[in-house]
């Protein structure tokens, strides 16, 4: 893998002759990729002092700054440490027509903490990495990844040279010398990790940078080739259609007669609100991030339900994110991007009023995405949710269910009461006509995405009071469990 | 100001009777404000335990969550402490049709650190607050500000009550008891601050919340009144036209014959790049934020100039922000919003390739904003820049100047060289036709915004080499000064 016989050495003139046309070509390819709206992710990994910075500066000079962003993933900020592992990467992923250059990435983040994780967690991370890269590639993001290596002696030489120059000596830290001492061990760790994270469609470009000039040329060549191929094949859709599982759930099985009388409701509501207030503090103390995902029929009572749940919470501890059609920034990104972005910090609660399940509900029913896309979405969503859970989050998903008759009753009521009439639109009536298609979609969704990690809670909602108490009971139970466990 | 005789006390029934119609009304007004695309900022300030949280929850329940966001300004994050005082507020300001609720704001941030600042800085902050609120109001953001007060005894009672309940006792901190002990002093500080921060068009709503129910009713009433008035008067433009100063600068005074030979250029370039690399580290050590603002004629060489400047910098220490037409999120905000948002952390460099001066250049010449708007912009920009400088930043502004003939030569050259031809568009030719209008705008800009804090550097650019060295010399000189001073 790290083959020093592959190391080239080119002279200054040869370098100039090779680079000049490559720089022009890269500029052209960037413009074509932008015209085709391709998101491009360039990952630069490598040993310390292997020349990542020099390569990056060279790349930046070749590219039009209107189209790229560089993200340095060397350190974790406070904000990032309170989020799941992949959060800081997701939020910086490129949108359509953009290039993101990651100066180190999830690979370095694994190696950095490799002493603190056991074999099981290591394996999990490798799988998550492969899943994430596949999800992105299937979502039309083009990924090219480079690993730069140098020999132990060369690394030592570079540290020494940096140290000698007073204007760069600060760059060499104790950790750097440490890493030179442990060179063999670290190289072995990378060898293992790189081996575990390539597939036929997702390969590493492993570059010897003993001679930095020839490394630059190679990286430019590989990047140009990769962009060219990406641009030419971009419209081809070679993905397979993933079959659905046979439906194992029917909404008809839900008992919609459940109800609760006013007196009991008031008493319990009061009690639950107090309990939730306590729990908000306890999850804060333990830095547990909590996601409440609300889905349901139009007029099922999501809004009122959320209001009761948060009623006595400290507004500093929670956020309600109403999910409507994506804005133009969101449209340029992967459909999961905006939900990653809004993931709560440890100790905080985010309530999504409609969710990422839009992909397999409205987008499926209205044909906003291809059949292949929503078929694939179930496992993409399962992968995302299990990452969140494995990194310590509580994820609760609710489907608020009402009968078709009850919906009609509520629509009519809304139309009659003047201050509620804005709540009912033509779109609601149009959706209602597609009740059966939505029912099918909901049942598939619950079948496909009720996992061991995160199951669906289907809430009988014909009685709003009953539904409110039920949701609060589930939240209380699950948060208590999570607090006890941690 | 804090008049306890104004304190009302209403019963439970009266509260219900008054609130119900207010809640409905507020919902309606929110929808009208959204339809009219009005950005609304609600500021909630007040003494500890004065009931801000309760008021906020009540407001949130009345509003449609699709339209508001709550921002808590009680603590400063790491990111925020490394930015100018107003940064964290600007980035959360509401866009068109949105409501932002600030749980505490710039007022609390002043009071919080009042022991650490001298009279001069205090006065400066008061002025900055008034400037900022005026800039926002003139930019069509509607601001309503509330201050909630209670008596010393009532505060004590509330702390005790919170302490007694095991699920809320954690909320009462040592600082809270401290603030009760120093009640009189703190009230006096607020009295002074509130007095210093109101004007005829920007008044405080000072609310007694001894009885929290009647405080809620008052706040709802005031908010409803305020929204109603805002909606009705929104289209009226009662702002005055601010006259321009007589021009004191002409581009014709610039000597465009300056040049430098190739050998000297290479030698100096090398030296300057090394120097900049050192300085990048020194400003990092001292946590100085640096903004380099590039403006200039089309084809003046901004891109190439920036590339040389950053050539040997560590990419982790700087960002290049190319400024094009605003995207749809930016369009919904104040024209200065996106530049605040991208302001560098202390120790970092942000290079803007075109800037906030677009307001008085392209927007003026193309008529994208009203004459009144760009007339007013000069002092808005001066206010922003002097805030940045006073909070410790280095701001350098460059106008790259070339002659009209030189521009023609470069346009022609770009058209001829295939890999440069994408750089020249119809728009460039159209802009060229408006050369005289732009010249006028540039001269006004330099006249109006060369301040004591931040002056303009007009760079003769017919010789690209000369311009590159000149810019680097200025950056080096100014950064050295800043490093020495700190």
Interface residues (C-beta under 8 A of the other chain):
Chain A: X24 X27 X28 X31 X53 X56 X57 X60 X61 X65 X66 X70 X72 X74 X77 X78 X79 X103 X167 X168 X170 X274 X277 X278 X281 X303 X306 X307 X310 X311 X312 X313 X314 X315 X316 X319 X320 X322 X324 X327 X328 X329 X353 X419 X422
Chain B: X24 X27 X28 X31 X53 X56 X57 X60 X61 X65 X66 X70 X72 X74 X77 X78 X79 X103 X167 X168 X170 X274 X277 X278 X281 X303 X306 X307 X310 X311 X312 X313 X314 X315 X316 X319 X320 X322 X324 X327 X328 X329 X353 X419 X422
